[in-house]
Amino acid sequence: MKRMTQAILVLVIFGLLAGTALAENRAGSLTLAPTIGGYVFDGDQGLEDDLTYGVGLGYNFTKNWAAELAYNYVNTESEFGTLDDFEVYVARLNALYNFRADKDLVPFLSAGPGWTFLDSDTKGGESNALFNYGGGLNYFVTKNLALRGDVRHIITFVNESNHNLIYTGGLNYLVGGHKPAPPKPLDSDGDGVINALDRCPGTPKGVMVDAAGCPVDSDGDGVPDSLDKCPGTPEGVAVDASGCPPDSDGDGVPNHMDKCPNTPKGVEVDTNGCARDSDGDGVPDYKDKCPGTPRGVAVDMDGCPKEIDSDGDGVPDSLDQCPGTARGIAVDEKGCPVSLTLQIKFDFDRAVIKPAFHGELEKAAAFIREHSGLKALVAGHTDSRGAADYNQDLSLRRAEAVRNYLVDKFGIDPTSLAARGYGESRPVADNTNEQGRAENRRVEVVCCYILHQ
């Protein structure tokens, strides 16, 4: 029993170490296995161990599972020295399981019931049921022929069970069966394109590839879609490692679209990559010292009009609708003076501002603030009644009353207001009637003029 166990263990270990297949066990094939070996009898049977000859006929249902009908013959004699000869016939129906059936060295285990017949010259024949189990190896030397070896433990059931051992070697012929499926072509990177056709082995998992096994590059810029941060690059445009066209000046417009390369850093550009020129004078905003130049005006390299400004009011002659404006006078965009004229009326022989004119003075204060840096004239006047010297003094007091009101009430800079009295010398209406005299009793706030001493 110990010898049998050791033999089976050696066969199984050897089979598990088998290498890559040159041939393999085939499903659907018939097997024919002639064998020769030794038969070891249980000591209680009193029979000599001897040679055994056998043959097996089997069928492979699959490459792993098979059934086999095996027959063995032994011619032996008694251990007790008698001249009696014994013939032993052993038949077994076994189920087999093949391990590593797609390799050239195929280990197997088998078990099944059977029948044994012992015939002697003197005692006649005796038949008994048996059960056997064991294992073995098939080593394929061609696709249809294997070298075979196996060991079986046979348990016969008489009055007491006997334990016999068969060890055999031989051949195993395979006839017919399904042709083994060709090995699946290797696709080492798992991209769906077999190695033999894959022009880009080692593609990362999950990357979409074309029929050649190379990552798809939809825009043809040489950077695969999986790495391309700028898909849809026009054909023929050079790109960097990220698939994006280079932008040498860093203005956000790639070189192939940039009509103004080398724009300084930080300069705002348009869709063509050119610095913005808001007033359209040909000088970009970042260089333009005179932004807002009217359309059509020729400018110098600083973006300032080239035309002469004869009166120095900041409006070139070609646009100046009021040429000859005195220096220091505020002008509008047409070159014309900015002006404000208010008339504050007074009662006879009085220098008190009537409430009806407070709103007008508030407007005057707002206008003067808006045009800071220029001076306004507060001019007082009287009608013709009374002495000229008295009227001169009264007109000045009226002018100073208005000036002080603007300074005190609205915080106007006193240096920007000049108070003058003109007495009765500058009437605006007829002094011979009351209505005319009322018009002449006035203070005018006039902006903006150069004041002469």
Secondary structure, DSSP 8 states (H G I E B T S, - for coil): -HHHHHHHHHHHHHHHT--S-SS---TTEEEEEEEEEEEE--GGG-B--EEEEEEEEEEESSSSEEEEEEEEEEEEEBTTS-S-EEEEEEEEEEEEEESSTTSSEEEEEEEEEEEEEEEETTTEEEEEEEEEEEEEEEEESSSSEEEEEEEEEEEEESSSEEEEEEEEEEEEEEEE-----------TT-SSS-TTT-SSTT--TT--B-TTS-B--TT-SSS-TTT-SSTT--TT----TTS----TT-SSS-GGG-SSTT--TT--B-TTS-B--TT-SSS-TTT-SSTT--TT--B-TTS-B-S--TT-SSS-TTT-SSTT--TT--B-TTS-B--EEEEEE--TT-----GGGHHHHHHHHHHHHHTTTS-EEEEE---S-S-HHHHHHHHHHHHHHHHHHHHHHH---GGGEEEEE-TTSS-SS-TTSHHHHHHHSEEEEEES-----
